Amino acid sequence: MTLELVPPLRKKIVEKLNHVPEDDLSEVMDFLEFLAWKAQQTPAPPVKSSSTAEVLRALRGRGKGERLVERLLAARQADQTIDEQSHDYLRS
Protein backbone atom coordinates (compact mmCIF):
# COMPACT_ATOMS: atom_id res chain seq x y z
CA MET A 1 0.00 0.00 0.00
CA THR A 2 1.50 3.33 -1.00
CA LEU A 3 1.08 6.45 1.08
CA GLU A 4 -0.69 8.22 -1.80
CA LEU A 5 -3.68 5.88 -1.26
CA VAL A 6 -3.77 6.47 2.49
CA PRO A 7 -6.23 9.09 3.81
CA PRO A 8 -4.49 12.29 5.04
CA LEU A 9 -5.01 11.64 8.75
CA ARG A 10 -3.58 8.13 8.53
CA LYS A 11 -0.64 9.50 6.54
CA LYS A 12 0.06 12.02 9.33
CA ILE A 13 -0.12 9.27 11.94
CA VAL A 14 2.37 7.13 10.03
CA GLU A 15 4.70 10.11 9.63
CA LYS A 16 4.55 10.76 13.39
CA LEU A 17 5.15 7.08 14.13
CA ASN A 18 8.30 7.19 12.05
CA HIS A 19 9.72 9.76 14.52
CA VAL A 20 8.79 7.89 17.71
CA PRO A 21 11.86 6.40 19.40
CA GLU A 22 12.03 2.61 19.24
CA ASP A 23 11.85 2.37 23.05
CA ASP A 24 8.49 4.18 23.08
CA LEU A 25 6.76 2.11 20.41
CA SER A 26 5.45 -0.38 22.98
CA GLU A 27 3.43 2.47 24.57
CA VAL A 28 2.00 3.36 21.17
CA MET A 29 1.07 -0.27 20.62
CA ASP A 30 -0.62 -0.45 24.03
CA PHE A 31 -2.66 2.62 23.17
CA LEU A 32 -3.65 1.22 19.76
CA GLU A 33 -4.71 -2.05 21.37
CA PHE A 34 -6.78 -0.08 23.89
CA LEU A 35 -8.51 1.81 21.06
CA ALA A 36 -9.24 -1.45 19.24
CA TRP A 37 -10.66 -2.96 22.44
CA LYS A 38 -12.77 0.15 23.08
CA ALA A 39 -14.18 -0.02 19.54
CA GLN A 40 -15.22 -3.63 20.13
CA GLN A 41 -16.97 -2.67 23.40
CA THR A 42 -19.01 0.09 21.78
CA PRO A 43 -22.38 -1.23 20.63
CA ALA A 44 -23.19 -0.89 16.97
CA PRO A 45 -25.59 1.90 16.13
CA PRO A 46 -29.19 0.79 15.71
CA VAL A 47 -30.31 -0.01 12.20
CA LYS A 48 -32.94 2.42 11.03
CA SER A 49 -35.88 0.96 9.19
CA SER A 50 -38.56 2.65 7.20
CA SER A 51 -41.41 0.54 8.52
CA THR A 52 -42.52 -1.54 11.45
CA ALA A 53 -43.04 -4.53 9.15
CA GLU A 54 -39.37 -4.43 8.11
CA VAL A 55 -38.27 -4.41 11.73
CA LEU A 56 -40.48 -7.39 12.51
CA ARG A 57 -39.23 -9.27 9.44
CA ALA A 58 -35.66 -8.64 10.59
CA LEU A 59 -36.54 -10.47 13.81
CA ARG A 60 -37.65 -13.58 11.90
CA GLY A 61 -36.28 -16.70 13.55
CA ARG A 62 -35.05 -14.94 16.68
CA GLY A 63 -38.01 -15.67 18.92
CA LYS A 64 -39.42 -18.90 20.22
CA GLY A 65 -42.66 -20.15 18.81
CA GLU A 66 -43.95 -20.80 15.37
CA ARG A 67 -44.89 -18.02 13.02
CA LEU A 68 -43.94 -15.34 15.53
CA VAL A 69 -43.32 -12.69 12.89
CA GLU A 70 -46.61 -13.40 11.17
CA ARG A 71 -48.46 -13.11 14.47
CA LEU A 72 -46.70 -9.85 15.31
CA LEU A 73 -47.52 -8.43 11.88
CA ALA A 74 -51.17 -9.46 12.25
CA ALA A 75 -51.32 -7.90 15.73
CA ARG A 76 -49.77 -4.69 14.41
CA GLN A 77 -52.27 -4.56 11.57
CA ALA A 78 -55.13 -5.10 14.04
CA ASP A 79 -53.77 -2.26 16.19
CA GLN A 80 -53.62 0.03 13.18
CA THR A 81 -57.21 -0.85 12.26
CA ILE A 82 -58.38 -0.06 15.79
CA ASP A 83 -56.43 3.21 15.72
CA GLU A 84 -58.03 4.17 12.40
CA GLN A 85 -61.50 3.30 13.69
CA SER A 86 -60.93 5.34 16.85
CA HIS A 87 -59.69 8.26 14.79
CA ASP A 88 -62.72 8.08 12.46
CA TYR A 89 -65.08 7.85 15.45
CA LEU A 90 -63.54 10.90 17.10
CA ARG A 91 -63.76 12.91 13.87
CA SER A 92 -67.49 12.25 13.49
N, CA and C atoms as an extended XYZ file, in Angstrom:
276
Properties=species:S:1:pos:R:3:atomname:S:1:resname:S:1:resid:I:1 pbc="F F F"
N         0.839       -1.171        0.000 N   MET     1
C         0.000        0.000        0.000 CA  MET     1
C         0.887        1.239        0.000 C   MET     1
N         0.697        2.117       -0.937 N   THR     2
C         1.500        3.326       -1.003 CA  THR     2
C         0.832        4.423       -0.194 C   THR     2
N         1.618        5.380        0.254 N   LEU     3
C         1.083        6.446        1.084 CA  LEU     3
C         0.127        7.352        0.312 C   LEU     3
N         0.219        7.393       -1.024 N   GLU     4
C        -0.693        8.225       -1.798 CA  GLU     4
C        -2.136        7.741       -1.656 C   GLU     4
N        -2.343        6.444       -1.388 N   LEU     5
C        -3.679        5.881       -1.264 CA  LEU     5
C        -4.222        5.980        0.152 C   LEU     5
N        -3.378        6.392        1.089 N   VAL     6
C        -3.767        6.469        2.488 CA  VAL     6
C        -4.441        7.819        2.744 C   VAL     6
N        -5.573        7.820        3.470 N   PRO     7
C        -6.230        9.088        3.810 CA  PRO     7
C        -5.261       10.013        4.561 C   PRO     7
N        -5.443       11.336        4.453 N   PRO     8
C        -4.491       12.295        5.040 CA  PRO     8
C        -4.217       12.102        6.525 C   PRO     8
N        -5.239       11.814        7.312 N   LEU     9
C        -5.010       11.644        8.750 CA  LEU     9
C        -4.138       10.429        9.023 C   LEU     9
N        -4.404        9.338        8.337 N   ARG    10
C        -3.583        8.134        8.525 CA  ARG    10
C        -2.141        8.394        8.089 C   ARG    10
N        -1.989        9.164        7.036 N   LYS    11
C        -0.642        9.499        6.544 CA  LYS    11
C         0.111       10.289        7.611 C   LYS    11
N        -0.574       11.249        8.264 N   LYS    12
C         0.060       12.024        9.328 CA  LYS    12
C         0.465       11.129       10.491 C   LYS    12
N        -0.415       10.185       10.826 N   ILE    13
C        -0.118        9.268       11.935 CA  ILE    13
C         1.131        8.447       11.629 C   ILE    13
N         1.204        7.931       10.414 N   VAL    14
C         2.373        7.129       10.026 CA  VAL    14
C         3.639        7.980       10.065 C   VAL    14
N         3.533        9.221        9.590 N   GLU    15
C         4.704       10.110        9.625 CA  GLU    15
C         5.158       10.350       11.061 C   GLU    15
N         4.204       10.567       11.969 N   LYS    16
C         4.552       10.763       13.390 CA  LYS    16
C         5.172        9.506       13.978 C   LYS    16
N         4.606        8.346       13.613 N   LEU    17
C         5.149        7.081       14.127 CA  LEU    17
C         6.593        6.873       13.704 C   LEU    17
N         6.921        7.331       12.529 N   ASN    18
C         8.301        7.186       12.046 CA  ASN    18
C         9.294        7.964       12.901 C   ASN    18
N         8.820        8.953       13.672 N   HIS    19
C         9.720        9.756       14.516 CA  HIS    19
C         9.692        9.333       15.980 C   HIS    19
N         8.860        8.369       16.324 N   VAL    20
C         8.792        7.889       17.706 CA  VAL    20
C        10.003        6.997       17.961 C   VAL    20
N        10.699        7.249       19.074 N   PRO    21
C        11.861        6.403       19.404 CA  PRO    21
C        11.442        4.936       19.580 C   PRO    21
N        12.301        4.057       19.188 N   GLU    22
C        12.032        2.615       19.243 CA  GLU    22
C        11.591        2.170       20.641 C   GLU    22
N        12.181        2.746       21.674 N   ASP    23
C        11.853        2.367       23.053 CA  ASP    23
C        10.417        2.756       23.440 C   ASP    23
N         9.838        3.715       22.748 N   ASP    24
C         8.485        4.183       23.080 CA  ASP    24
C         7.389        3.518       22.247 C   ASP    24
N         7.757        2.727       21.287 N   LEU    25
C         6.763        2.108       20.410 CA  LEU    25
C         5.836        1.149       21.155 C   LEU    25
N         6.317        0.536       22.230 N   SER    26
C         5.449       -0.380       22.984 CA  SER    26
C         4.282        0.391       23.611 C   SER    26
N         4.523        1.648       24.032 N   GLU    27
C         3.431        2.467       24.570 CA  GLU    27
C         2.418        2.796       23.480 C   GLU    27
N         2.894        3.076       22.293 N   VAL    28
C         2.004        3.360       21.169 CA  VAL    28
C         1.152        2.131       20.875 C   VAL    28
N         1.782        0.967       20.885 N   MET    29
C         1.066       -0.272       20.615 CA  MET    29
C         0.015       -0.535       21.681 C   MET    29
N         0.356       -0.283       22.939 N   ASP    30
C        -0.620       -0.448       24.028 CA  ASP    30
C        -1.831        0.452       23.799 C   ASP    30
N        -1.568        1.697       23.404 N   PHE    31
C        -2.660        2.624       23.167 CA  PHE    31
C        -3.523        2.171       21.991 C   PHE    31
N        -2.898        1.707       20.919 N   LEU    32
C        -3.655        1.223       19.762 CA  LEU    32
C        -4.494        0.002       20.123 C   LEU    32
N        -3.945       -0.895       20.930 N   GLU    33
C        -4.714       -2.054       21.369 CA  GLU    33
C        -5.890       -1.630       22.240 C   GLU    33
N        -5.682       -0.599       23.084 N   PHE    34
C        -6.779       -0.084       23.891 CA  PHE    34
C        -7.885        0.478       22.992 C   PHE    34
N        -7.516        1.254       21.971 N   LEU    35
C        -8.509        1.811       21.064 CA  LEU    35
C        -9.275        0.718       20.328 C   LEU    35
N        -8.578       -0.345       19.922 N   ALA    36
C        -9.244       -1.455       19.244 CA  ALA    36
C       -10.208       -2.150       20.198 C   ALA    36
N        -9.783       -2.339       21.438 N   TRP    37
C       -10.656       -2.963       22.442 CA  TRP    37
C       -11.885       -2.095       22.686 C   TRP    37
N       -11.672       -0.777       22.827 N   LYS    38
C       -12.767        0.153       23.078 CA  LYS    38
C       -13.777        0.130       21.923 C   LYS    38
N       -13.289        0.038       20.703 N   ALA    39
C       -14.178       -0.017       19.540 CA  ALA    39
C       -15.025       -1.283       19.570 C   ALA    39
N       -14.467       -2.381       20.053 N   GLN    40
C       -15.219       -3.633       20.129 CA  GLN    40
C       -16.281       -3.573       21.231 C   GLN    40
N       -16.031       -2.773       22.274 N   GLN    41
C       -16.968       -2.672       23.396 CA  GLN    41
C       -18.141       -1.753       23.081 C   GLN    41
N       -17.960       -0.867       22.129 N   THR    42
C       -19.006        0.089       21.777 CA  THR    42
C       -20.073       -0.619       20.957 C   THR    42
N       -21.331       -0.561       21.399 N   PRO    43
C       -22.381       -1.232       20.632 CA  PRO    43
C       -22.569       -0.572       19.265 C   PRO    43
N       -22.943       -1.391       18.310 N   ALA    44
C       -23.194       -0.887       16.967 CA  ALA    44
C       -24.426        0.005       16.990 C   ALA    44
N       -24.413        1.033       16.164 N   PRO    45
C       -25.588        1.899       16.129 CA  PRO    45
C       -26.808        1.139       15.643 C   PRO    45
N       -27.985        1.502       16.135 N   PRO    46
C       -29.187        0.786       15.709 CA  PRO    46
C       -29.444        0.971       14.215 C   PRO    46
N       -29.972       -0.065       13.622 N   VAL    47
C       -30.306       -0.006       12.202 CA  VAL    47
C       -31.651        0.682       12.064 C   VAL    47
N       -31.683        1.707       11.228 N   LYS    48
C       -32.940        2.422       11.027 CA  LYS    48
C       -33.720        1.737        9.925 C   LYS    48
N       -35.003        1.616       10.146 N   SER    49
C       -35.876        0.956        9.191 CA  SER    49
C       -37.007        1.907        8.834 C   SER    49
N       -37.508        1.742        7.635 N   SER    50
C       -38.555        2.654        7.204 CA  SER    50
C       -39.946        2.206        7.637 C   SER    50
N       -40.091        0.971        8.098 N   SER    51
C       -41.415        0.540        8.519 CA  SER    51
C       -41.330       -0.485        9.637 C   SER    51
N       -42.421       -0.563       10.371 N   THR    52
C       -42.517       -1.540       11.453 CA  THR    52
C       -42.436       -2.956       10.909 C   THR    52
N       -43.047       -3.189        9.745 N   ALA    53
C       -43.039       -4.526        9.149 CA  ALA    53
C       -41.609       -4.981        8.857 C   ALA    53
N       -40.765       -4.054        8.387 N   GLU    54
C       -39.373       -4.426        8.107 CA  GLU    54
C       -38.640       -4.805        9.387 C   GLU    54
N       -38.902       -4.084       10.454 N   VAL    55
C       -38.275       -4.408       11.734 CA  VAL    55
C       -38.702       -5.797       12.185 C   VAL    55
N       -39.988       -6.075       12.086 N   LEU    56
C       -40.484       -7.386       12.508 CA  LEU    56
C       -39.923       -8.497       11.627 C   LEU    56
N       -39.820       -8.256       10.330 N   ARG    57
C       -39.234       -9.275        9.440 CA  ARG    57
C       -37.768       -9.523        9.781 C   ARG    57
N       -37.069       -8.479       10.209 N   ALA    58
C       -35.664       -8.636       10.591 CA  ALA    58
C       -35.515       -9.542       11.808 C   ALA    58
N       -36.574       -9.621       12.615 N   LEU    59
C       -36.544      -10.470       13.807 CA  LEU    59
C       -36.906      -11.921       13.517 C   LEU    59
N       -37.245      -12.218       12.275 N   ARG    60
C       -37.649      -13.578       11.902 CA  ARG    60
C       -36.631      -14.612       12.399 C   ARG    60
N       -37.134      -15.605       13.075 N   GLY    61
C       -36.284      -16.701       13.549 CA  GLY    61
C       -35.586      -16.432       14.867 C   GLY    61
N       -35.746      -15.256       15.441 N   ARG    62
C       -35.048      -14.943       16.679 CA  ARG    62
C       -35.870      -15.217       17.926 C   ARG    62
N       -37.159      -15.412       17.763 N   GLY    63
C       -38.009      -15.667       18.918 CA  GLY    63
C       -38.427      -17.118       18.962 C   GLY    63
N       -38.928      -17.533       20.103 N   LYS    64
C       -39.419      -18.896       20.215 CA  LYS    64
C       -40.869      -18.928       19.766 C   LYS    64
N       -41.274      -20.011       19.247 N   GLY    65
C       -42.659      -20.151       18.810 CA  GLY    65
C       -42.757      -20.097       17.301 C   GLY    65
N       -43.770      -20.759       16.808 N   GLU    66
C       -43.953      -20.802       15.368 CA  GLU    66
C       -44.631      -19.543       14.880 C   GLU    66
N       -44.244      -19.123       13.733 N   ARG    67
C       -44.889      -18.025       13.020 CA  ARG    67
C       -44.988      -16.762       13.876 C   ARG    67
N       -43.947      -16.500       14.649 N   LEU    68
C       -43.942      -15.338       15.532 CA  LEU    68
C       -44.067      -14.043       14.731 C   LEU    68
N       -43.293      -13.918       13.681 N   VAL    69
C       -43.319      -12.687       12.895 CA  VAL    69
C       -44.700      -12.465       12.295 C   VAL    69
N       -45.285      -13.529       11.769 N   GLU    70
C       -46.611      -13.398       11.172 CA  GLU    70
C       -47.642      -12.945       12.215 C   GLU    70
N       -47.527      -13.498       13.409 N   ARG    71
C       -48.463      -13.107       14.469 CA  ARG    71
C       -48.250      -11.662       14.885 C   ARG    71
N       -46.993      -11.234       14.957 N   LEU    72
C       -46.705       -9.845       15.310 CA  LEU    72
C       -47.220       -8.888       14.238 C   LEU    72
N       -47.024       -9.258       12.977 N   LEU    73
C       -47.522       -8.426       11.884 CA  LEU    73
C       -49.046       -8.335       11.917 C   LEU    73
N       -49.701       -9.449       12.172 N   ALA    74
C       -51.170       -9.458       12.253 CA  ALA    74
C       -51.634       -8.594       13.427 C   ALA    74
N       -50.955       -8.699       14.566 N   ALA    75
C       -51.320       -7.899       15.728 CA  ALA    75
C       -51.113       -6.413       15.447 C   ALA    75
N       -50.035       -6.090       14.765 N   ARG    76
C       -49.773       -4.687       14.412 CA  ARG    76
C       -50.847       -4.162       13.465 C   ARG    76
N       -51.235       -4.968       12.505 N   GLN    77
C       -52.271       -4.560       11.568 CA  GLN    77
C       -53.605       -4.356       12.306 C   GLN    77
N       -53.901       -5.243       13.246 N   ALA    78
C       -55.133       -5.099       14.039 CA  ALA    78
C       -55.082       -3.810       14.854 C   ALA    78
N       -53.919       -3.508       15.438 N   ASP    79
C       -53.772       -2.263       16.195 CA  ASP    79
C       -53.994       -1.047       15.304 C   ASP    79
N       -53.445       -1.090       14.098 N   GLN    80
C       -53.621        0.029       13.180 CA  GLN    80
C       -55.088        0.193       12.794 C   GLN    80
N       -55.786       -0.911       12.600 N   THR    81
C       -57.206       -0.851       12.262 CA  THR    81
C       -57.995       -0.221       13.402 C   THR    81
N       -57.702       -0.636       14.617 N   ILE    82
C       -58.376       -0.064       15.795 CA  ILE    82
C       -58.068        1.424       15.897 C   ILE    82
N       -56.797        1.798       15.672 N   ASP    83
C       -56.426        3.212       15.724 CA  ASP    83
C       -57.201        4.025       14.683 C   ASP    83
N       -57.309        3.471       13.469 N   GLU    84
C       -58.032        4.173       12.405 CA  GLU    84
C       -59.512        4.309       12.754 C   GLU    84
N       -60.091        3.251       13.306 N   GLN    85
C       -61.502        3.301       13.686 CA  GLN    85
C       -61.727        4.324       14.799 C   GLN    85
N       -60.827        4.368       15.749 N   SER    86
C       -60.932        5.337       16.851 CA  SER    86
C       -60.812        6.750       16.308 C   SER    86
N       -59.901        6.936       15.390 N   HIS    87
C       -59.695        8.259       14.793 CA  HIS    87
C       -60.931        8.684       14.015 C   HIS    87
N       -61.495        7.764       13.241 N   ASP    88
C       -62.718        8.075       12.461 CA  ASP    88
C       -63.871        8.383       13.407 C   ASP    88
N       -63.997        7.652       14.488 N   TYR    89
C       -65.083        7.855       15.454 CA  TYR    89
C       -64.975        9.237       16.085 C   TYR    89
N       -63.745        9.625       16.451 N   LEU    90
C       -63.538       10.902       17.096 CA  LEU    90
C       -63.785       12.071       16.139 C   LEU    90
N       -63.554       11.860       14.862 N   ARG    91
C       -63.761       12.914       13.874 CA  ARG    91
C       -65.240       13.127       13.576 C   ARG    91
N       -66.064       12.112       13.817 N   SER    92
C       -67.493       12.248       13.486 CA  SER    92
C       -68.305       12.889       14.585 C   SER    92
